[in-house]
Amino acid sequence: MSELSESTRRSVAGNVEHWTRVNREFGDRDAARSWASETITWGQFGVTEESIGSPLGDVEGLDILEAGCGVAYLSAWLAKRGARPVGLDPTPAQLATARRLQDETGIEFPLVEGIGEALPFPDASFDLVLSEYGASLWADPYAWVPEAARVLRPGGRLVFLVSSVLAYLCFPDVGAVTEGLQRPQFGMHKVTWPGESGTEYNLAHGERIRLLRADGFEVEDLIEVQVPEGARTHEYYGDISAEWGRRWPAEEIWVARLRGRAGDHDEGRPPT
């Protein structure tokens, strides 16, 4: 990672530390249950793919990169539906869990250690780049979105889930989400929450649209996810309740299509 900035190296190291701990406390225990599911769901409240209009669509026969795959349950679901997924993640512990589950289930696909900011794949390698709280939240968007454009084929799609802008604005530095604004929208980009090692990246809607367009994408959909009736608050992500998510979007899914080739853009750099 010598070509990366010192800031990016620190961010990646902190995120690996964070997800190694999460894997030890939650991910490894819950991974087998997730791999066994036959239903594609999104986010911490398990919203089904079909209930939100099937943003992934028909994946059979597609070459798909899951950027920030964690324990790779989403890639496993895609493989069951006839896709050719590749899971990429920077955290060895997460990939070790995924490999163990491949051995146990017989569901096989490549698992690669790497980061969203510098994807280790040739240009035009994939039909779909996908991220569910992976590179979409834990990699700098001003680096990983251009990289996603580079590895996509013309007409390929980028589909990713992140925390909603509203949820980010309603989070205090410590504690659960509130019903009031806690932080400014202008200037949002990266945040390391008190007591955490990981760095999250968030953008306001206008800034994200400008970034996607600068890298050759046309935004096709923005799904502001509503928590379904009967959903329960996540055991780990308990700082957003199901009740809050019924009233306001806690998560949002972006769907974008690559218009042309990567490189025909202005880098979409953040304002100084």
N, C-alpha and C positions, 0 to 999 in steps of 0.2 A: 504494500500500500504506500510505497514511497512517493508515488505521483500525486497522492491526495494531500489536501491541506492539513495542517496540524489540527485545525478545528474539527474537520471531518474524522480524522483518526481518533481524536478524543471522544467524539460522539459515538462512533462505532464501538470503541472499547467499553464505554459506559453502557451502551445498549446490550452488548454481549454479556456483561456482568449482570444486568437486570434480568435478561431472559434466561440466563443460567439458573438464577435463583427461582424465577417463576416456574421453570421446568421442573426443578426439584420439588417445589411445594404444591404445584397444581398440574402442570402440563403432562408430566409423565403418567400421573395417575389417571387422568381423564382421557388420554389420547386413544386408548383402545376402544373406548365407548364411541368416540367420535369417528374413528375409522370404520366401525361396524355399521354406522348409519347408512341407509340407502337414500336419504333425503338431503338435498343441498340446502343449507341454511346460511343466513348471514348474521354476523354481529353477535353481540353478547346476549341478545334476547332470542336468538334462534328463529328469526323471521324466514319463512320458507321462500325459496327462489320463485316458485309459481305465484305466491301471494302478492308479490311486488312486480309482476309483469315479466318475469323471466329475463332479467338483464343479460345473463350469459347466453341465452338462446341455445340452439343446437350446437353442441361441442364435438359431436362425433367426427373423428378424422382430423381434428385441428391440432396443430402444434401450439402448446400453451406454456407460457412461463408464469409460475407463481412466484412473485418477487417478495421475499420475506415470508417463506412458507411455514415457519415454525415447525410443528410436528407433522405437517403436510397432510392433514386430514382432507383439506379442500382438494388438493391434487389427487388424493385417493378417490374421492367422489367423482372427479372428472374422468379418471382412468376407468372407473366402472361404467361410465357413459360413452366409452369409446374414444376419448381424447388421448393425445400423446403429451402428457404434462411433463414438465421439468420443474422441480422444486429447488429454489435457491434461498439460502439463509446464512447469516454470518455466525450463528451460535452453534458450536459443535454439539452441545448437549441436546439441543432440539433435533438436530439431524440424526444423532445417535438413536433417539427415541423413534424417529421416523424409519430408520433402517431396521430396527428391531421389529416394528410392526409390519414392514414389508416381508420380513422373514416369516412372521407369524401368519400373515394373511395371504401371501403369494401375490399380492398386488405390487408390481414392480414398475418403477420409472426412475429416471436419473435424479439424484440428489447432489447438489453442488454447493460447496461452501463459498460464499461470496456476498457482495453488498450491492444494494440498488444503485448507489452512486457510481459504480464502475462495473457494469454487467460483463461477465467473462464469456460473451457470446459474439459471434460474427454479426454483421449487419443483416437485416432482413431474415432472421431465423425463425420468427414466430408469427402465428395468425392472431394470437390474443395474448396480451400481458394482463395479469390479474393480481390484485393485492387486496387482502382483507386484513386491515390493521397490521400490515407488514411494512414493506418499503413505503407504502402510502402514508404511514404515520411516523415511521422511525428513520426514514432517510430524507435528506434534504430535497424538497421537490424541485429546486432549481438545478439539481444534479440528476435525480432519478427520472424525472419526466423526459428530458432530452435523451437519456439512455433508453427509456422505453420506446421512444420514437425511433431511435437508431436500430433496435433489434426487431422492430415490427416490419412486416411486409406491407407494401402499399395496400390501403384499404383495411388493414388490420385494426383491431380494437383494443382499447385500454379500458378496463373496468376495475374500479377500486372503491373500497369502503374506508371512510375515515370518521372520526368524531365530528358531529355537526358544529358549525360555527357558533350556534346559539349555546350549545352545551359548554364549549370552551369559554365563552364569554361569561357564563354563569357559575364557573368554578372558582371558589376561593383558592388561595395558595394551599390551604390545608382543610380537608373536610369534604363533605358531600356537595353535589351540585345544589344550587339554590334556585329560588324563583326570581331573583334579581340579578342585574348585571354586576359583575365583580372585577372586570378588567377591560381595558380599552380594546376596540377592534383595530384601530389604526396602529400599524407597526407590528401586528402579530406575525410571527414566523416560527421561532424556536423557543422551547420552554423546557427547563428541567425542574420538575416539581420538588419542593423541599423534602429532603430525606430520601430522594430517589437518585439513582445513577444514570438512568436512561434519559435521552433527549427526544422529545416529541416535536413534530413540525406541523404547524397549522397555518392555513391561508384563508383569508376572506374570499367570498365567492367571486368578486370581481377580479381579484388578483389571480385566483386559480384559473379563471376563464382566460385571462390575458396570457398566462403562462402556457396553457394548453394550446391556444391558437398560435402563439409564437413558435411552438414546436411542431406545427403542422397538423394539429388535431381540430376536428369539428366536434363540438359537444352535442351529443344526441339525446342525453337524458340526465337529469339530476333527481334522484329519488330520495326524498326526505322521509326516512323510515319511521313509521309509527309502531310502537310496541303492540303486539296483538293481545286481545283479551285472553286472560288466563296465564300470560307469561309471568315468570317469577324473576325477581332480582337475582343477578348473577352472583355466584358465591365469591368470585374473585373481584369482579368489577362492581362491587356493592356501593360505589359512590354515586351511581345513578340508579334510582329505583324504577321499577316497572311502571309505577303510577306517574312519575315524572315523564317517562317516555311515552305514555299514552296521551299526554297533553301537549308535549313539545318533542320535536325530533332530537333524539340523542345521537343519531348516526345518519350519514348520508352516503349514497352510492352514486358515483359518477360514471357515465358511459360516454366514451369519446372514440372517434374513428380517425385514423391517420389519412389525411388528404393526399400528401405527397411524400417525398423522401425526406428523411432527417437530414439536417444540415442547411436546409433552406429556411432558416429562421434566425432570430437575433439573440438567441440564448435566453431570453426572458429573465434577465437578471433582476434581483430584488432591488428596490430603491435604497439608496444609502441614507 
